[in-house]
């Protein structure tokens, strides 16, 4: 059995926040701080005490609650080395290969720049979970605000290398709109067509479409499918590099 319990909650307009609770010690980490009130309500619903904040990147809807939560709880704030000057209240800056311990649970840090220059993910390997912030979404990936296509493709490739059954906790409910774009570039993908139908049904019932898994994303997410012949044919880049196919797919999504 996993040593951690993960509680997901909605915040702001379309964000998700996460609490990671390590059962034996009682330590509890917030993955990013999109909004203080729902985060405190989630803690209260479980009777947990916040001990850590693990920031993935500096954007306000991920680190905007840091200062207030640190003042209220005295928690330790951990964030990316590449953005340490932009993370409010940071106590420890971490990067590729560093280990973050939450009680008896541990996460390996993965550098995943692209959306921002210092973006990181937290991989709880023993618990089969990865928290990816805005690098990877269900059927999508983050906009390249600060990074290059090469950087983002490398970052996504690192995530693709995780076990297929790894649960992916991303930070936004973008899946339905992502599915519409995905179908525009890979309409022949039967797994994608079936998934898009299921997503529409879930959203019609007001249900969340997150989390997802690495395996499901590799099968259906166009940003992980640069090797797909159908995708390449649709966008007219049959002989291009994976980076170029990814870059064109991202460009099309930006203008979709």
C-alpha positions, 0 to 999 in steps of 0.5 A: 500500500502507498505510504501517502494519501493524496487529496485533490481540490479545485481552486481559482477558475480551473486550477487543481491543488493537491495535498500529499499526506504521509501517514506514519509521520503526519507530514503534509505537503501542498503541491503549489498554492493556487488559492489559500481558502480552499487549501485550508478547507482541504486541510481542515476536512482531513484534520491535517497540518501543513508542514511543506509547500512544494512549488513547481514554478513561480507563476502566481496561480502556483506560488501566490499563497506561499506567504500567507500559508507560511505565516499561518502554519510555519511550513517549509517551502521548497521550490526550483533552483532556477526560480529561487528568486521568484518563489515567495518564502522559499527555504530550500531550492532544489533541482534535477535528482534532488530528493525531497522527503515528506515524513517517510515518503520521498520524491525525486526532483525532475527538471522540466523547463519549457513553460518557465525556465526553472519548472520542476516536477516531483516524482514519488516513485514508490507511490507511483505519482508525479506532480507536473505543474504546468509542464504536462496536462491531460491531452496537453502541455504548457505554453512555452512562456520562457522556454524553447521547443527543444527544452520542452520536448526534452522535459516531456521526454523525461516524463514519458520515460516514467512507468506507464502506470504512473499517476500524473497530477497536473494543475488545470482542468483543460482536458475538454478543450485539449481533446478538441485540438488533439482530434484536429491533428490526429483524428485517426487515433481510435484511443483518442476518439474514445477518450474524447467521448468519455471526457465530454461525458464526464464534463457533462456530469461535472466530473474532473478529468484529472489525474491521468497516467503516463501510459494514457497520455503517451497513447492519446496526447499529441504533444507526446506523439511526435513519432506518430505517422498520422500526426506527422502526415496531418501537419505536413512534417513526415520527415521532420525531427521529433522536436520540429513536429512538437514545435509545429503541434504547439504552434497550432495549439497556440492558434487553435 
